[in-house]
Amino acid sequence: MKKAGRKISETIKKYKAARANDDTEKVLAARRIAFFCGVPVVKVRLMKSSAFSCGVIFMGTSPSIGRAEVLHEYGHVIQLRMMGLPAYLIYVALPSLRGYWSRVPYSEYYSQPWEFAADLLGGAAEERKNYRYAPGACLDCYDYFSYVSRR
């Protein structure tokens, strides 16, 4: 009985350590499931090089997904927590999906207000060293979320 109790205790410690993970490299190296800052990250082979989040981060398994993508999706999780699910779905998730499906060019995608905010909140903006946000992206982001907060 002591062995079983010790094994359960060790498993709980490992689970808590995994949930506290803030290392994007561990997330990228995971085969199926990882945690990033307490948020579950599920790797989905069919998604290839895309990712999305709605409380849980789902991401493809392509090597092109890097640190910036993990941080960006975590930024969306922060948006969800700040706004609540209904507002997040209306003002972040739907516009984001529309931009993705309408093939907004990469050069413009992360300058959209909801994407720019996710980069800032998650810390991805610091990772995107070679990415040039559109002039006025910061002000557009501020204006957009000022409008959203009054709804």
C-alpha positions in Angstrom: 0.0 0.0 0.0 2.9 2.4 0.8 4.4 1.7 -2.7 1.1 2.6 -4.4 0.8 5.8 -2.3 4.3 6.8 -3.1 3.7 6.2 -6.8 0.6 8.3 -6.8 2.5 11.1 -4.9 5.3 11.0 -7.5 2.8 11.1 -10.4 1.1 14.2 -8.8 4.4 15.9 -8.4 5.3 15.3 -12.1 1.9 16.5 -13.2 2.2 19.7 -11.1 5.7 20.3 -12.5 4.5 19.8 -16.1 1.6 22.2 -15.6 4.0 24.9 -14.3 6.1 24.6 -17.4 7.0 27.9 -19.0 9.6 26.5 -21.4 8.4 26.7 -25.0 11.0 24.2 -26.1 9.4 21.5 -23.9 6.1 22.3 -25.6 7.6 22.1 -29.1 9.4 18.8 -28.2 6.2 17.1 -26.8 4.7 14.5 -29.0 1.0 14.8 -28.1 0.2 16.8 -25.0 2.1 19.4 -23.0 1.4 22.3 -20.7 2.5 25.9 -21.0 2.0 28.1 -18.0 -0.8 25.8 -16.8 -2.6 25.7 -20.2 -2.9 22.3 -22.0 -1.3 22.2 -25.4 -2.5 19.4 -27.7 -0.5 18.5 -30.8 -2.7 17.6 -33.8 -1.1 16.0 -36.8 -3.9 17.0 -39.2 -3.4 20.7 -38.4 0.2 20.7 -39.9 1.5 24.2 -39.4 -1.5 26.0 -37.9 -2.6 26.6 -34.3 -5.6 28.0 -32.5 -6.7 28.3 -28.9 -9.9 28.6 -26.9 -8.7 27.9 -23.4 -6.7 25.0 -24.7 -4.0 25.4 -27.3 -4.2 23.1 -30.3 -1.2 23.2 -32.7 0.1 21.3 -35.6 3.2 19.2 -35.6 5.1 20.9 -38.3 8.7 21.9 -37.5 7.7 25.4 -38.8 5.8 26.0 -35.6 8.1 27.7 -33.2 8.4 29.6 -30.0 6.6 32.7 -31.3 3.5 30.5 -32.2 3.3 29.0 -28.7 3.6 32.5 -27.1 1.1 34.0 -29.5 -1.5 31.3 -28.8 -0.9 31.7 -25.1 -1.7 35.4 -25.7 -5.1 34.4 -27.0 -5.6 32.4 -23.8 -4.9 35.5 -21.8 -7.4 37.4 -24.0 -10.0 34.7 -23.3 -9.4 35.0 -19.6 -9.7 38.8 -19.6 -12.7 39.1 -21.9 -14.8 36.0 -21.1 -15.9 33.4 -23.6 -18.7 35.2 -25.4 -16.7 38.4 -26.0 -13.6 36.4 -26.9 -15.5 34.4 -29.5 -17.1 37.5 -31.1 -14.2 40.0 -31.0 -11.2 37.7 -31.3 -11.9 34.1 -32.4 -14.3 34.9 -35.3 -12.2 37.8 -36.8 -9.1 35.6 -36.4 -10.7 32.7 -38.2 -12.0 35.0 -40.9 -8.5 36.4 -41.4 -7.0 32.9 -41.6 -9.6 31.5 -44.0 -9.5 34.6 -46.2 -5.7 34.1 -46.5 -4.7 37.5 -45.1 -1.0 37.8 -46.1 1.5 36.9 -43.5 2.9 40.4 -43.7 -0.4 41.8 -42.5 -1.8 38.9 -40.3 -0.2 39.8 -37.0 -0.9 43.5 -37.4 -4.7 42.9 -37.0 -5.7 44.2 -33.6 -6.8 40.9 -32.1 -3.5 39.2 -33.3 -1.3 42.1 -32.3 -2.8 42.0 -28.8 -2.2 38.3 -28.6 1.5 38.8 -29.6 1.9 41.5 -26.9 0.1 39.6 -24.1 1.9 36.3 -24.8 5.3 37.8 -25.5 5.5 36.7 -29.1 6.2 40.3 -30.3 9.7 40.0 -28.8 10.2 36.7 -30.7 9.2 38.1 -34.1 12.4 39.9 -34.7 12.1 39.9 -38.5 8.4 40.7 -38.6 7.4 44.3 -39.3 4.0 45.1 -37.8 2.0 47.6 -40.0 2.4 51.2 -39.1 -0.3 52.1 -36.7 -0.9 48.5 -35.5 -0.5 49.5 -31.9 -3.0 52.4 -32.2 -5.4 50.2 -34.1 -5.2 47.6 -31.4 -5.8 50.2 -28.7 -8.8 51.6 -30.6 -10.3 48.2 -31.3 -10.2 47.0 -27.7 -11.3 50.4 -26.4 -14.4 50.0 -28.6 -14.8 46.3 -27.5 -14.6 47.2 -23.8 -17.6 49.6 -24.1 -19.8 46.9 -25.5 
